[in-house]
Amino acid sequence: MNKLHENIAEKLLKIISISTIIIILLIIGFIIVESLPIIHKVGFIDFIFGSIWDPKHDIYGVLPMITSTLIMIFISLIIAIPLSVGCAIFMNEYANNFMKQILKPTIQTLAGIPSVIYGFFGLVIIVPFIRTYFTGSGFSLIAAAIILAIMILPTIITISEDTLKAVPMKYRENSYALGATKWQTIRHVVLPIAKPGIITAIILGLGRAIGETMAVIMIAGNVAEYPTSIFSPIRTLTSNIALEMGYAIDLHYNALFMTGLILLIVIMILIAIAEYIQNKNNTFKEGMS
């Protein structure tokens, strides 16, 4: 009887796995099919490297939005990486049980807050602050980057801490035995071993940042132009889809799907890089053990 239950469970899990793959392939195929008209009409290269987005005149170029998205993500990573990796090191290497009991739920809470709440926070706090003490309307590249940095902190912290925790204690003990201090051990022993996992955490956080929509719409300004400074309003690829899909028709509709296809390709590349680094890290650990 137990053998029968095991066979049924195995077949059900296999069916679920295959169904998941089929659903993903269908979604990708649907996006590609809906993007074909804009590829034939405008061309893939002209669409990506075009500088003007004007649906009224059937002119579609997403380079300003690609540029804005990449710059925003770069700034958010500059802010998030030191904070998140530093927090992970503190939690794993320095914090006592009491501090861990405070920090863990706090980070989990940050991960569970809806993006619209982050958007409201940026709208009420960050945008007025930039408007008052700097320049412009406050709806800007830097405002969106700050919010994104806060949003990706939990992802990078959680995975980085797990990676640091997975470093065997014998490496720390050997370093201490040679006379190294705690910080020297962390810097020259623990971090190099945990580096592939930390890079994976950063890439996964990057994927979260690329796909974020609601919070960015609320505080970025949504202007489809090249940013001239960090205080310029911008429009990202995800924001462009969310803002215009409700009324898009014909070629405009297909252009938005093409924008989604570009995002999908970028995310798939990031996932592939993360998988490669993770596999390389596992191979490294097996060799060390």
Buried (B, 14 or more C-beta within 10 A) or exposed (E): EEEEEEEEEEEEEEEEEEEEEEEEEEEBEEBBEBBEBBBEBBEBEBBBEBEEBEBEEEBBBBBBBBBBBBBBBEBBBEBBBEBBBEBBBBBBBEBEEEEBEEBBEEBEEBBEEEBEEBBBBBBEEBBEBBBEEEEBEBBBBBBBBBBBBBBBBBBBBBBBBBBBEEBEEEBBEEBBEEEBEEEEBBEEBBBEBBBBBBBBBBBBBBBBBBBBBBBBBBBBBBBBBBBEEBBBBBBBBBBBBBBBBEEBEEBBBBBBBBBBBBBBEBBEEBEEBBEEBBEEBEEEBEEEE
